Amino acid sequence: MWDSLSFYYSSSGPAGAWTPFLAVLLNLLGVILALALTKGLPLLFKPTYDLRKLPSPPVGDLILGHAKSLLRPDYHRVILDWTRKYGSIFRLRILTQWTVVITDPWVAAQVLATVPRRTHNYSLVDEVLGGPGKVSMFGTLDEAHWRNVRKTTAPAFSMTNVRRYYGGVLSAAGELLTSLERHLDQNLDRDRHQLEAYGGGGCCWVVDVEAPLQRMMLRATLEGLFEVPDARDLPGFDLLAPRILSLMAEANRQITDPIRAAWFRSPLAPLMSKHVAECRRATREVVAFHTRTAARLLARPDPSPDNTLLWACLHRLRHPTTGRKLSPTQLHPEVGMYTTAGFDTTASTVGWCLYAASLHPQQQERVAAELRAAGVFGRGAVVPEQREEEREAQEARGRGRAAEPSEAAGGGKGRGTGGAVRLDPRVAPGPDELARLPLLNAFINETMRLYPSTAVSAERTSPDHPVRLGGLTLPPGVVLWPLVYGLHMSEDNWEQPEEFRLERWLDDPHCALARPTGDRVVSEQQPGQSRQRQGQAGRVPGPGPAAEEGPAPRRFMPFGEGPKNCVGQNFGITVVRATVALLLSRYRVALHPDMGVGPAAAAAAAEGEGKGSGISSSCNGGSGSLAARTAALTRVAVVTKLARLRLVLSRREGEGEGDEA
Ligand code: HEM
């Protein structure tokens, strides 16, 4: 046998000198054929269960599948358009991965209550931010890891604890106010020509508000949640938010581009790409910051058992298998995840609130009137930072360092220079008072419905066995995507969803809950079939009594739903309420013409509000529509935000001014 083998691999074989090459080639072909048979055939004959029964938009590209249509910054609008055409459950193919998009609140609630496994996208984000293998409870695919951290840290977000964290929020808000007021000093008289268009009185000024907001929220998270005395003193604090945001942007690109993700991880990438090298440096800096924070928390004395503040919960976190206390290096992914989750979502939500306030000046005035009437952030709430500044200077002299103000990303430290203000916690409204303001909360809810900062979050992967869903049996390994944006904007769930209407929340306190309508509708429309004909579409049985007896399904879920919903929502919504109330009580906000959604669009929107006519509801909404212009400004990502937010602020004369007495 050996002889015949060597014959076919030697130049004395049937093809002469080519024999060995041909033999190798034939072997290779054999391997490829074997692989095709073992891997490909099962794929072809894999049971698809009821997947094929779901409608699907036309595939944009043979290889990319529907991903091709989603390669745009506002892809949530494309999916919304499909929802309108193909119903509340339909399927997409992203490369080779089947994804089921769900905008039916009952089925979405069923998925989030019963399917725990997140997709790899979550761990990808964690690893870009924290380094290879460094995943937090957010990104882990290990349920024991998730359960351990969630169970230990969830008590940290009780309302009792949020009241404790609130002092840190007010300190950070004082710096935001200082930085905005400084813009007034610098920009006074600039852009005065805009006054008439914006209907403001007195002086107004232009401000790029995202960076100061992000900085404020980062401080609120570190000083509030982790009880760090003054985050501005931490080495690397000034660059932390920009570094995290640039890494998040990279992670977002990798989510849509697997080749980029693979390349990013290769050892050659930082040598050949300046961008990758910068990302690696940013990751090192961010990790070093979080590790120092973790070390600071762990260095504190053992907390008493009744202490459930976040630092204490993290302090008592143990390794899920060894049961040992964690080192700072082991704890940094969780600290980093809480830091990032805490500031980016809240900053973008406040940004969207200011955007909505600019588009809907009448509603903005209603909220401002409510705040004025309730005396929220009124007289005495804002005080000069003078005495504190002096005290800090003394302390700094004591520590032998100069208390010099440093201009930081997003507006400067605001200490040691004139005009710095702070909020007096004795006079500022507390979390409970803010929660009781109907118009403020209706305004925030309506903004989070129309512009959720987690528009595309909450993806899950179906388990290793087939899953029953909405009366259908789906194969294992399918991505189940309860799309928050679709739930919030579907005409099946909301009347005139594109309209900004506070009354939804004022008239009906339960309006976020889905109204049960019997069987769930799964459209079996063919492409191009209109929504109006959906009534004749195939009805499939609903999720069944078990699911309907479960947690109340919501058509409003900015904080997700089920066991993996937002653990920090009490803190998040409190921070958002406090910041929106502070800003709208003191300033009248409008969009700068650079935003491309100027007074004309705002006026059209206001007119729409008046007439109840609404804004165009098609995917792009027509070239001039507000929806289209908003979509053009939107960057859909792990945290969905505006590409930029440039505002014109004018003081509410006599409404907040003069408090700094
Ligand atoms: C307005 C602000 C916020 C919004 C809109 C928001 C939204 C969300 C959503 C939708 C999820 C669920 C994702 C999923 O289903 O996979 C989530 C998860 C999470 N959020 Fe938030 N969030 C906000 C603020 C915060 C804050 C302030 C913190 C804490 C500091 C936080 C910490 C977390 C964590 C740790 C998770 C993962 C929970 C788990 O895996 O069990 N979030 N958030």
Boltz pocket constraint, residues with backbone or C-beta under 6 A from the ligand:
constraints:
  - pocket:
      binder: B
      contacts: [[A, 118], [A, 137], [A, 138], [A, 146], [A, 150], [A, 221], [A, 225], [A, 337], [A, 338], [A, 339], [A, 341], [A, 342], [A, 343], [A, 345], [A, 346], [A, 349], [A, 453], [A, 454], [A, 457], [A, 458], [A, 459], [A, 557], [A, 558], [A, 559], [A, 560], [A, 561], [A, 563], [A, 564], [A, 565], [A, 566], [A, 567], [A, 568], [A, 569], [A, 571], [A, 572], [A, 573], [A, 576]]
      max_distance: 6.0
